[in-house]
Amino acid sequence: MDLCTTLNQHNKYTKSVLLASFLIDLFLSIGKLFTGYISSNQSILADGIHSISDVLSDCIMLYMAKIWTAPPDDNHQYGHGKIETLATVLVGVFICFIGIVIIIDIIYDIIFQHTSSDKLGLVLYVSLISIAFKEILYQYSKYCAKKINSDVLLANAKHSRSDVISTLFVVCAVIVQYYFPGFKYTDQIFSGMIVYMLCHISFKMIYHGILDLTDVADIHTENQVLQYAVGYHDIKEVHMIRSRKFSNRTFLDMHILVDPDISVLEGNKIAENFREILLQNITEIQDIVIYIEPDIAPKRHYAR
């Protein structure tokens, strides 16, 4: 599949998931914040702030998706995939910031104005609706992410699953408050659990995004290439293999040693055939540049 076709398919699925995510998150954030306000329930307020962060991150993603799904141009000959990775990092930073805001709110509530929450039935009802919607969104995002091999949609799917878990904390808080009404700071404790989960997810998003932005080698894909080279009898050795990731796509260049007695045309045919095998069998690879060298002693590296 050529790059333009891949990007068109990528664009279609990405916009579909992000639009669905935006609408669901907007609906849920309004419901959670309103419920938290009228019930004075700290945990669902924290979950509502979490949902607001989802709405804003969806807006960022929808805007930046127009850029990273654009085809290559003269100034960006490898495409715009780094923008997708940058978007993932920005969302991770934003989620971490939201976590800090919730922590400050929890501390303020404990020190200055701790209030008991009521309307636990409403809180439970809204939480269960949220869990149902976010689980459906998780399954849909995961399906589309696998369909187009998208890191950002996979991150969106994991974020939806984290929303399910964070809302389960709200349900647990409601149960504890119902059966143990005298237990102080139940809301704050479960809100703190939500913050911990948010920060853990955001740090992972930021860490892996920075690795891609700094062109860390795709060692897994490189090792796959070497395994295929071992089984290709016309290739005597592979060395100087280098890789770089652009979001979900990997670009490689490599040197292969071939029989020094064959013609340039035959050597080129070996390289083209091997290139096709790799593109057909390793889905992460977007493109490969293969250099041909004669299998003579000065050229042998016996290394990656």
C-alpha atoms as a printed R data frame, in Angstrom:
    type eleno elety resid chain resno       x       y       z
1   ATOM     1    CA   MET     A     1   0.000   0.000   0.000
2   ATOM     2    CA   ASP     A     2   1.504   3.386  -1.045
3   ATOM     3    CA   LEU     A     3   1.946   6.247   1.420
4   ATOM     4    CA   CYS     A     4  -0.930   8.387   0.060
5   ATOM     5    CA   THR     A     5  -3.423   5.512   0.313
6   ATOM     6    CA   THR     A     6  -2.184   4.739   3.829
7   ATOM     7    CA   LEU     A     7  -2.599   8.374   4.883
8   ATOM     8    CA   ASN     A     8  -6.124   8.596   3.429
9   ATOM     9    CA   GLN     A     9  -7.178   5.508   5.378
10  ATOM    10    CA   HIS     A    10  -5.377   6.826   8.448
11  ATOM    11    CA   ASN     A    11  -7.206  10.154   8.128
12  ATOM    12    CA   LYS     A    12 -10.625   8.484   7.816
13  ATOM    13    CA   TYR     A    13 -10.305   6.292  10.911
14  ATOM    14    CA   THR     A    14  -8.532   8.949  12.980
15  ATOM    15    CA   LYS     A    15 -11.211  11.599  12.450
16  ATOM    16    CA   SER     A    16 -13.980   9.073  13.086
17  ATOM    17    CA   VAL     A    17 -12.524   8.016  16.451
18  ATOM    18    CA   LEU     A    18 -11.599  11.518  17.600
19  ATOM    19    CA   LEU     A    19 -15.010  12.960  16.708
20  ATOM    20    CA   ALA     A    20 -16.807  10.143  18.543
21  ATOM    21    CA   SER     A    21 -14.467  10.619  21.505
22  ATOM    22    CA   PHE     A    22 -15.088  14.387  21.556
23  ATOM    23    CA   LEU     A    23 -18.894  14.051  21.573
24  ATOM    24    CA   ILE     A    24 -18.936  11.337  24.250
25  ATOM    25    CA   ASP     A    25 -16.426  13.167  26.465
26  ATOM    26    CA   LEU     A    26 -18.356  16.445  26.155
27  ATOM    27    CA   PHE     A    27 -21.618  14.747  27.145
28  ATOM    28    CA   LEU     A    28 -20.032  12.910  30.076
29  ATOM    29    CA   SER     A    29 -18.042  15.867  31.395
30  ATOM    30    CA   ILE     A    30 -21.168  18.042  31.602
31  ATOM    31    CA   GLY     A    31 -23.064  15.264  33.372
32  ATOM    32    CA   LYS     A    32 -20.271  14.522  35.860
33  ATOM    33    CA   LEU     A    33 -19.532  18.153  36.734
34  ATOM    34    CA   PHE     A    34 -23.225  18.945  37.228
35  ATOM    35    CA   THR     A    35 -23.671  15.827  39.366
36  ATOM    36    CA   GLY     A    36 -20.574  16.632  41.403
37  ATOM    37    CA   TYR     A    37 -21.754  20.207  41.965
38  ATOM    38    CA   ILE     A    38 -25.249  19.336  43.228
39  ATOM    39    CA   SER     A    39 -24.050  16.345  45.288
40  ATOM    40    CA   SER     A    40 -20.808  17.861  46.655
41  ATOM    41    CA   ASN     A    41 -19.093  14.620  45.632
42  ATOM    42    CA   GLN     A    42 -15.320  15.125  45.284
43  ATOM    43    CA   SER     A    43 -14.566  11.910  43.398
44  ATOM    44    CA   ILE     A    44 -17.064  12.488  40.575
45  ATOM    45    CA   LEU     A    45 -15.921  16.124  40.355
46  ATOM    46    CA   ALA     A    46 -12.353  14.838  39.871
47  ATOM    47    CA   ASP     A    47 -13.644  12.406  37.253
48  ATOM    48    CA   GLY     A    48 -15.532  15.277  35.598
49  ATOM    49    CA   ILE     A    49 -12.359  17.381  35.429
50  ATOM    50    CA   HIS     A    50 -10.669  14.336  33.927
51  ATOM    51    CA   SER     A    51 -13.409  14.226  31.257
52  ATOM    52    CA   ILE     A    52 -12.956  17.959  30.570
53  ATOM    53    CA   SER     A    53  -9.269  17.264  29.923
54  ATOM    54    CA   ASP     A    54 -10.374  14.575  27.473
55  ATOM    55    CA   VAL     A    55 -12.554  17.107  25.611
56  ATOM    56    CA   LEU     A    56  -9.672  19.566  25.291
57  ATOM    57    CA   SER     A    57  -7.214  16.849  24.229
58  ATOM    58    CA   ASP     A    58  -9.735  15.648  21.628
59  ATOM    59    CA   CYS     A    59  -9.854  19.209  20.237
60  ATOM    60    CA   ILE     A    60  -6.040  19.292  20.046
61  ATOM    61    CA   MET     A    61  -5.983  15.919  18.312
62  ATOM    62    CA   LEU     A    62  -8.710  16.844  15.813
63  ATOM    63    CA   TYR     A    63  -6.807  19.994  14.843
64  ATOM    64    CA   MET     A    64  -3.394  18.327  14.591
65  ATOM    65    CA   ALA     A    65  -4.808  15.314  12.718
66  ATOM    66    CA   LYS     A    66  -5.208  17.587   9.676
67  ATOM    67    CA   ILE     A    67  -1.449  18.076   9.715
68  ATOM    68    CA   TRP     A    68  -0.094  14.592  10.450
69  ATOM    69    CA   THR     A    69  -2.371  12.914   7.884
70  ATOM    70    CA   ALA     A    70  -1.208  15.266   5.106
71  ATOM    71    CA   PRO     A    71   0.873  13.634   2.341
72  ATOM    72    CA   PRO     A    72   4.645  14.267   2.042
73  ATOM    73    CA   ASP     A    73   5.751  17.517   0.416
74  ATOM    74    CA   ASP     A    74   9.030  19.115  -0.650
75  ATOM    75    CA   ASN     A    75   9.814  20.261   2.892
76  ATOM    76    CA   HIS     A    76   8.611  17.073   4.632
77  ATOM    77    CA   GLN     A    77   9.679  14.232   2.384
78  ATOM    78    CA   TYR     A    78   9.025  11.576   5.047
79  ATOM    79    CA   GLY     A    79   5.548  12.918   5.719
80  ATOM    80    CA   HIS     A    80   4.241  14.604   8.865
81  ATOM    81    CA   GLY     A    81   4.116  11.621  11.220
82  ATOM    82    CA   LYS     A    82   6.190  13.367  13.900
83  ATOM    83    CA   ILE     A    83   3.230  15.714  14.460
84  ATOM    84    CA   GLU     A    84   1.167  12.722  15.609
85  ATOM    85    CA   THR     A    85   3.874  11.816  18.123
86  ATOM    86    CA   LEU     A    86   4.119  15.445  19.259
87  ATOM    87    CA   ALA     A    87   0.338  15.498  19.760
88  ATOM    88    CA   THR     A    88   0.592  12.401  21.957
89  ATOM    89    CA   VAL     A    89   3.268  14.090  24.093
90  ATOM    90    CA   LEU     A    90   1.202  17.276  24.428
91  ATOM    91    CA   VAL     A    91  -1.851  15.297  25.527
92  ATOM    92    CA   GLY     A    92   0.331  13.477  28.079
93  ATOM    93    CA   VAL     A    93   1.581  16.805  29.471
94  ATOM    94    CA   PHE     A    94  -1.976  18.131  29.618
95  ATOM    95    CA   ILE     A    95  -3.241  15.057  31.491
96  ATOM    96    CA   CYS     A    96  -0.399  15.442  34.003
97  ATOM    97    CA   PHE     A    97  -1.357  19.101  34.494
98  ATOM    98    CA   ILE     A    98  -4.984  18.114  35.140
99  ATOM    99    CA   GLY     A    99  -3.758  15.627  37.737
100 ATOM   100    CA   ILE     A   100  -1.874  18.387  39.550
101 ATOM   101    CA   VAL     A   101  -4.998  20.599  39.518
102 ATOM   102    CA   ILE     A   102  -7.051  17.786  41.075
103 ATOM   103    CA   ILE     A   103  -4.391  17.237  43.768
104 ATOM   104    CA   ILE     A   104  -4.527  20.926  44.707
105 ATOM   105    CA   ASP     A   105  -8.323  20.761  44.888
106 ATOM   106    CA   ILE     A   106  -8.172  17.664  47.119
107 ATOM   107    CA   ILE     A   107  -5.720  19.329  49.521
108 ATOM   108    CA   TYR     A   108  -7.841  22.506  49.627
109 ATOM   109    CA   ASP     A   109 -10.970  20.481  50.351
110 ATOM   110    CA   ILE     A   110  -9.306  18.561  53.194
111 ATOM   111    CA   ILE     A   111  -7.828  21.646  54.849
112 ATOM   112    CA   PHE     A   112 -10.550  24.247  54.416
113 ATOM   113    CA   GLN     A   113 -13.971  22.985  53.476
114 ATOM   114    CA   HIS     A   114 -14.559  19.290  53.759
115 ATOM   115    CA   THR     A   115 -18.245  18.563  53.157
116 ATOM   116    CA   SER     A   116 -20.168  15.319  53.115
117 ATOM   117    CA   SER     A   117 -21.606  14.379  49.773
118 ATOM   118    CA   ASP     A   118 -25.212  13.364  49.246
119 ATOM   119    CA   LYS     A   119 -27.345  12.138  46.332
120 ATOM   120    CA   LEU     A   120 -25.227   8.993  46.130
121 ATOM   121    CA   GLY     A   121 -27.839   7.281  43.943
122 ATOM   122    CA   LEU     A   122 -27.462   9.984  41.272
123 ATOM   123    CA   VAL     A   123 -23.662   9.773  41.457
124 ATOM   124    CA   LEU     A   124 -23.822   5.996  40.991
125 ATOM   125    CA   TYR     A   125 -26.275   6.270  38.086
126 ATOM   126    CA   VAL     A   126 -24.127   8.820  36.210
127 ATOM   127    CA   SER     A   127 -20.982   6.783  36.869
128 ATOM   128    CA   LEU     A   128 -22.474   3.593  35.417
129 ATOM   129    CA   ILE     A   129 -23.619   5.466  32.292
130 ATOM   130    CA   SER     A   130 -20.087   6.838  31.918
131 ATOM   131    CA   ILE     A   131 -18.532   3.372  32.260
132 ATOM   132    CA   ALA     A   132 -20.826   1.977  29.547
133 ATOM   133    CA   PHE     A   133 -20.084   4.773  27.050
134 ATOM   134    CA   LYS     A   134 -16.328   4.784  27.645
135 ATOM   135    CA   GLU     A   135 -16.039   1.014  27.331
136 ATOM   136    CA   ILE     A   136 -17.807   1.168  23.949
137 ATOM   137    CA   LEU     A   137 -15.438   3.973  22.903
138 ATOM   138    CA   TYR     A   138 -12.446   1.924  24.089
139 ATOM   139    CA   GLN     A   139 -13.428  -1.062  21.954
140 ATOM   140    CA   TYR     A   140 -14.053   1.119  18.888
141 ATOM   141    CA   SER     A   141 -10.765   3.054  19.303
142 ATOM   142    CA   LYS     A   142  -8.811  -0.166  19.785
143 ATOM   143    CA   TYR     A   143 -10.364  -1.680  16.652
144 ATOM   144    CA   CYS     A   144  -9.486   1.370  14.525
145 ATOM   145    CA   ALA     A   145  -5.975   1.618  16.023
146 ATOM   146    CA   LYS     A   146  -5.220  -1.964  14.989
147 ATOM   147    CA   LYS     A   147  -6.792  -1.402  11.588
148 ATOM   148    CA   ILE     A   148  -4.379   1.410  10.684
149 ATOM   149    CA   ASN     A   149  -1.580   0.642  13.168
150 ATOM   150    CA   SER     A   150  -1.921   4.052  14.838
151 ATOM   151    CA   ASP     A   151  -0.044   4.911  18.031
152 ATOM   152    CA   VAL     A   152  -2.244   7.922  18.742
153 ATOM   153    CA   LEU     A   153  -5.512   5.965  18.411
154 ATOM   154    CA   LEU     A   154  -4.078   3.215  20.591
155 ATOM   155    CA   ALA     A   155  -3.195   5.878  23.167
156 ATOM   156    CA   ASN     A   156  -6.747   7.202  22.850
157 ATOM   157    CA   ALA     A   157  -8.109   3.690  23.433
158 ATOM   158    CA   LYS     A   158  -5.942   3.228  26.534
159 ATOM   159    CA   HIS     A   159  -7.086   6.615  27.774
160 ATOM   160    CA   SER     A   160 -10.727   5.541  27.366
161 ATOM   161    CA   ARG     A   161 -10.000   2.400  29.364
162 ATOM   162    CA   SER     A   162  -8.341   4.541  32.048
163 ATOM   163    CA   ASP     A   163 -11.561   6.581  32.171
164 ATOM   164    CA   VAL     A   164 -13.482   3.381  32.854
165 ATOM   165    CA   ILE     A   165 -11.117   2.519  35.704
166 ATOM   166    CA   SER     A   166 -11.214   6.039  37.164
167 ATOM   167    CA   THR     A   167 -15.030   5.993  37.130
168 ATOM   168    CA   LEU     A   168 -14.945   2.602  38.858
169 ATOM   169    CA   PHE     A   169 -13.093   4.404  41.656
170 ATOM   170    CA   VAL     A   170 -16.083   6.746  41.878
171 ATOM   171    CA   VAL     A   171 -18.414   3.743  42.146
172 ATOM   172    CA   CYS     A   172 -16.213   2.316  44.923
173 ATOM   173    CA   ALA     A   173 -16.300   5.657  46.729
174 ATOM   174    CA   VAL     A   174 -20.114   5.685  46.557
175 ATOM   175    CA   ILE     A   175 -20.306   2.149  47.969
176 ATOM   176    CA   VAL     A   176 -17.946   3.009  50.846
177 ATOM   177    CA   GLN     A   177 -19.889   6.204  51.623
178 ATOM   178    CA   TYR     A   178 -23.181   4.332  51.585
179 ATOM   179    CA   TYR     A   179 -22.123   1.504  53.895
180 ATOM   180    CA   PHE     A   180 -19.659   3.524  56.022
181 ATOM   181    CA   PRO     A   181 -21.111   7.064  56.188
182 ATOM   182    CA   GLY     A   182 -18.915   7.987  59.147
183 ATOM   183    CA   PHE     A   183 -15.657   7.324  57.295
184 ATOM   184    CA   LYS     A   184 -14.015  10.700  56.599
185 ATOM   185    CA   TYR     A   185 -12.303  11.705  53.373
186 ATOM   186    CA   THR     A   186 -13.578   8.808  51.277
187 ATOM   187    CA   ASP     A   187 -13.968  11.132  48.274
188 ATOM   188    CA   GLN     A   188 -10.467  12.513  48.658
189 ATOM   189    CA   ILE     A   189  -8.864   9.077  48.950
190 ATOM   190    CA   PHE     A   190 -10.503   7.760  45.793
191 ATOM   191    CA   SER     A   191  -9.844  11.053  43.982
192 ATOM   192    CA   GLY     A   192  -6.171  10.585  44.852
193 ATOM   193    CA   MET     A   193  -6.288   7.129  43.248
194 ATOM   194    CA   ILE     A   194  -7.682   8.698  40.080
195 ATOM   195    CA   VAL     A   195  -4.829  11.258  40.081
196 ATOM   196    CA   TYR     A   196  -2.210   8.524  40.505
197 ATOM   197    CA   MET     A   197  -3.602   6.649  37.515
198 ATOM   198    CA   LEU     A   198  -3.734   9.828  35.388
199 ATOM   199    CA   CYS     A   199  -0.115  10.707  36.151
200 ATOM   200    CA   HIS     A   200   1.065   7.138  35.463
201 ATOM   201    CA   ILE     A   201  -0.607   7.155  32.038
202 ATOM   202    CA   SER     A   202   0.657  10.634  31.166
203 ATOM   203    CA   PHE     A   203   4.275   9.796  32.060
204 ATOM   204    CA   LYS     A   204   4.182   6.713  29.803
205 ATOM   205    CA   MET     A   205   2.746   8.764  26.914
206 ATOM   206    CA   ILE     A   206   5.402  11.458  27.344
207 ATOM   207    CA   TYR     A   207   8.267   8.970  27.699
208 ATOM   208    CA   HIS     A   208   7.462   6.908  24.603
209 ATOM   209    CA   GLY     A   209   6.661  10.054  22.594
210 ATOM   210    CA   ILE     A   210  10.032  11.616  23.414
211 ATOM   211    CA   LEU     A   211  11.790   8.406  22.371
212 ATOM   212    CA   ASP     A   212  10.156   8.614  18.928
213 ATOM   213    CA   LEU     A   213  10.815  12.355  18.568
214 ATOM   214    CA   THR     A   214  14.521  11.817  19.276
215 ATOM   215    CA   ASP     A   215  14.764   9.118  16.579
216 ATOM   216    CA   VAL     A   216  15.418   6.137  18.835
217 ATOM   217    CA   ALA     A   217  16.011   3.095  16.629
218 ATOM   218    CA   ASP     A   218  13.190   0.620  16.048
219 ATOM   219    CA   ILE     A   219  15.218  -2.365  17.265
220 ATOM   220    CA   HIS     A   220  12.313  -4.800  17.033
221 ATOM   221    CA   THR     A   221  11.796  -4.078  13.329
222 ATOM   222    CA   GLU     A   222  15.547  -4.153  12.649
223 ATOM   223    CA   ASN     A   223  15.804  -7.614  14.203
224 ATOM   224    CA   GLN     A   224  12.911  -8.821  12.047
225 ATOM   225    CA   VAL     A   225  14.741  -7.573   8.948
226 ATOM   226    CA   LEU     A   226  17.900  -9.430   9.987
227 ATOM   227    CA   GLN     A   227  15.921 -12.645  10.470
228 ATOM   228    CA   TYR     A   228  14.522 -12.406   6.940
229 ATOM   229    CA   ALA     A   229  18.020 -11.679   5.581
230 ATOM   230    CA   VAL     A   230  19.407 -14.858   7.167
231 ATOM   231    CA   GLY     A   231  16.875 -16.928   5.218
232 ATOM   232    CA   TYR     A   232  17.587 -15.173   1.896
233 ATOM   233    CA   HIS     A   233  20.414 -17.180   0.294
234 ATOM   234    CA   ASP     A   234  21.499 -14.480  -2.208
235 ATOM   235    CA   ILE     A   235  22.320 -12.055   0.634
236 ATOM   236    CA   LYS     A   236  25.694 -12.820   2.199
237 ATOM   237    CA   GLU     A   237  25.552 -10.205   4.958
238 ATOM   238    CA   VAL     A   238  23.541  -7.218   6.206
239 ATOM   239    CA   HIS     A   239  25.148  -4.274   7.977
240 ATOM   240    CA   MET     A   240  24.753  -0.552   8.625
241 ATOM   241    CA   ILE     A   241  21.018  -1.029   9.149
242 ATOM   242    CA   ARG     A   242  19.415   2.137  10.490
243 ATOM   243    CA   SER     A   243  15.811   2.946  11.371
244 ATOM   244    CA   ARG     A   244  13.696   5.868  12.468
245 ATOM   245    CA   LYS     A   245  10.030   6.043  13.410
246 ATOM   246    CA   PHE     A   246   7.433   8.486  12.159
247 ATOM   247    CA   SER     A   247   4.481   7.753  14.416
248 ATOM   248    CA   ASN     A   248   3.347   4.224  13.486
249 ATOM   249    CA   ARG     A   249   5.612   3.988  10.427
250 ATOM   250    CA   THR     A   250   9.257   2.951  10.283
251 ATOM   251    CA   PHE     A   251  11.744   4.016   7.623
252 ATOM   252    CA   LEU     A   252  14.947   2.003   7.164
253 ATOM   253    CA   ASP     A   253  18.144   2.025   5.172
254 ATOM   254    CA   MET     A   254  20.641  -0.824   5.050
255 ATOM   255    CA   HIS     A   255  23.600  -2.301   3.189
256 ATOM   256    CA   ILE     A   256  23.607  -5.852   1.826
257 ATOM   257    CA   LEU     A   257  26.558  -7.851   0.523
258 ATOM   258    CA   VAL     A   258  26.016  -9.969  -2.604
259 ATOM   259    CA   ASP     A   259  28.142 -12.212  -4.792
260 ATOM   260    CA   PRO     A   260  30.856  -9.946  -6.337
261 ATOM   261    CA   ASP     A   261  30.752 -11.879  -9.635
262 ATOM   262    CA   ILE     A   262  27.122 -11.065 -10.507
263 ATOM   263    CA   SER     A   263  26.118  -8.039 -12.602
264 ATOM   264    CA   VAL     A   264  24.797  -4.773 -11.190
265 ATOM   265    CA   LEU     A   265  21.409  -5.642 -12.698
266 ATOM   266    CA   GLU     A   266  21.323  -8.980 -10.862
267 ATOM   267    CA   GLY     A   267  22.372  -7.325  -7.609
268 ATOM   268    CA   ASN     A   268  19.663  -4.721  -8.013
269 ATOM   269    CA   LYS     A   269  17.090  -7.466  -8.623
270 ATOM   270    CA   ILE     A   270  18.117  -9.193  -5.368
271 ATOM   271    CA   ALA     A   271  17.700  -5.927  -3.481
272 ATOM   272    CA   GLU     A   272  14.274  -5.228  -5.026
273 ATOM   273    CA   ASN     A   273  12.997  -8.737  -4.308
274 ATOM   274    CA   PHE     A   274  14.202  -8.556  -0.707
275 ATOM   275    CA   ARG     A   275  12.629  -5.122  -0.310
276 ATOM   276    CA   GLU     A   276   9.254  -6.454  -1.490
277 ATOM   277    CA   ILE     A   277   9.453  -9.388   0.936
278 ATOM   278    CA   LEU     A   278  10.073  -7.010   3.841
279 ATOM   279    CA   LEU     A   279   7.283  -4.593   2.872
280 ATOM   280    CA   GLN     A   280   4.794  -7.442   2.502
281 ATOM   281    CA   ASN     A   281   5.653  -9.199   5.762
282 ATOM   282    CA   ILE     A   282   6.588  -6.432   8.224
283 ATOM   283    CA   THR     A   283   3.622  -4.089   8.493
284 ATOM   284    CA   GLU     A   284   5.514  -1.437  10.514
285 ATOM   285    CA   ILE     A   285   7.828  -0.662   7.588
286 ATOM   286    CA   GLN     A   286   6.782   2.215   5.354
287 ATOM   287    CA   ASP     A   287   9.851   2.340   3.113
288 ATOM   288    CA   ILE     A   288  13.364   0.880   2.810
289 ATOM   289    CA   VAL     A   289  16.476   2.015   0.976
290 ATOM   290    CA   ILE     A   290  18.891  -0.865   0.234
291 ATOM   291    CA   TYR     A   291  22.507  -0.314  -0.829
292 ATOM   292    CA   ILE     A   292  24.304  -3.113  -2.687
293 ATOM   293    CA   GLU     A   293  27.948  -3.963  -2.004
294 ATOM   294    CA   PRO     A   294  30.211  -6.828  -3.166
295 ATOM   295    CA   ASP     A   295  30.904  -9.625  -0.706
296 ATOM   296    CA   ILE     A   296  34.642  -9.058  -0.352
297 ATOM   297    CA   ALA     A   297  36.757  -8.978   2.817
298 ATOM   298    CA   PRO     A   298  37.063  -5.162   3.213
299 ATOM   299    CA   LYS     A   299  33.278  -4.815   3.051
300 ATOM   300    CA   ARG     A   300  32.446  -7.454   5.637
301 ATOM   301    CA   HIS     A   301  31.380  -6.030   8.993
302 ATOM   302    CA   TYR     A   302  29.616  -8.977  10.620
303 ATOM   303    CA   ALA     A   303  27.650  -6.430  12.569
304 ATOM   304    CA   ARG     A   304  24.314  -4.728  12.532
